[in-house]
Amino acid sequence: MANILQRVVRSISGTISNPNSFMFQLFGGSVTSSGEEISVEKAPQVAAVYACVSLIADTIASLPFNVYEKTDNGLVIRENNQLNRLISKRPNEKYNAFDFRRAALTNMLLHGNCYILPMRTGTTLTELELIPPDNVVTEYRNGKLTYTIFLYGNRQLVLNPDQIIHLKAFTIDGYNGLSPITYARETIGSSLSANKHLAKYYGKGTVPPGILQLQGTIRDPERLKAIGQQFDGAVKEGRTPVVPEGAEYKGITMTLRDSQYIETQKWTAEEICRIFRVPPHKIGMMEHGVYNNSIEAQNHQFVTDCIRPLVEMIEEEFENKLINNNSLTVEMDFTNLMRGDISTQVQRHVSYWNIGAMSVNEIRQENNLPPVDGGDERHTPAHMAINGDVQNGKINKTESGRQNSEGNAGQQITV
C-alpha cells in the first residue's frame, strides 16, 4: 500500500476514490449535510446505488467478449487466440470471465477506476489480474504518465500506460478516474439518513410516540419508571399494553408520509439513476415507464446511453493495450440487448427476409434452430432487380431470357 505522504498527495489531486476516514476529516467533505459519512463501502447500502451498479456490471459482464479477425467476409472469432481465451473464458485461475468482468465493472463504478494487469511469461500473455484501486497511484510528471502499483512487502512496481489496462468511470483530465459516489454523496447521505429514520420508527414498534396520562399523583419515581417500561415493552413486542386504572394514552400521530419519507426515497432513487444513466424502471421504479415513450424505447435508451459508451471504452482499452496486429480486434456483442420483445424480433426478421438481407437459415441460426433444406436461398424482391428479366423473384440472365424480354417490350410481365 501507498505510504501516508503518497496517499495524502493522491487525495489532494483527487485520485483516491475512497480515502480513510481520517483523510476525509483532514480535508473535509466526508460528512454530508444529513450527518452521514459516505464511502465506497457504505454507498451500496442504498438500494438504488446497489441496483444501478449491479445492473450495469451484470449486463456488461454477460455480453460475449471475443477477439475477431478482420476478413473480406466480415469479422471471424479467433477461437484459438490466447487473449480470446482469457477474455471470453478464464482470465486466471481465480475467476471465470463473468465474475472477473463483473468485479472489474463494480470497481470502476464505485471507485471510479479499475486496473487490470496483464501477466506475461516472457512475451506470452498468460493471465489478467485485477489490482485494487487503492493500490495504484497515477502520476503525470514532465509530460510522462506512470502507474505505481504498491505490492505486499513494501514493494513497488512502476509501469508505463501501455503495460496496464485502466478503465475510468468518469474523468476530467483524461487519465484519473473519478467516482460517481463522490458527486452523489449528498443524495446518498439523504437516503441513508431516511433509512435510519425508518429503522428507528419500526424499532419503536411502529407506534408513534405518545403520552401516557395518569390520574392523581404518583410520588414514587421507580413506580413511574416501571409503568413506562411496561408500556414500552408491550408496544415493541406487539402485545396489548395494560395501563394502570384511570390512565389514558394520548398518541402523537405522525405518519411516514407526514415525514416525507416516501417522497425523499423516490427523489434520491431518481437522482442516483440520473448519475448512473439508468432508466428508473430498470431498478423497479415503474411509475415512469409510461412517460413520453414506452418501456421498449427506454430499454433501447439504456443500451445506447449507458451501456454502449462503457463498452466502447473497454474495447478500445483492451485493443490498444493487448493487440498489436491490425488484422485483429476485440468486440463485445450486445446484439441480444437490442433485439427487443418477440413482436419486434419477428418484424425485424420479416423485414430482413423481404429485402434479401437474411436467408431463412440465417434467421433460424439467430434463434438457435437447425437449418432447413433450401433455407440458404435469399429472397430477391422484383423491385430490387438491377439487370435482366425478373421471373418469380429471380433474375433471369440467360440469353433467351434477355431476348424474350426484348421481344415483349411494352407488355406487362406477371411476377
Secondary structure, DSSP 8 states (H G I E B T S, - for coil): ---HHHHHHHHHTT--SS--HHHHHHHS-SB-TTS-B--TTTGGGSHHHHHHHHHHHHHHHTS-EEEEEEETTEEEE-TT-HHHHHHHT-SBTTB-HHHHHHHHHHHHHHHSEEEEEEEEETTEEEEEEEE-GGGEEEEEETTEEEEEEEETTTEEEEE-GGGSEEEESSBSSSSSB--HHHHTHHHHHHHHHHHHHHHHHHHTTT---EEEE-SS----HHHHHHHHHHHHHHHHTT------TT-EEEE----TTTTTHHHHHHHHHHHHHHHHT--GGGGT-GGGTTSSS-HHHHHHHIIIIIIHHHHHHHHHHHHHHH---TTEEEEE--TGGGS-SHHHHHHHHHHHHHTTSS-HHHHHHHTT----TTTT-----GGG--SSEEETTEEE-SHHHHHHHHHTTTS----
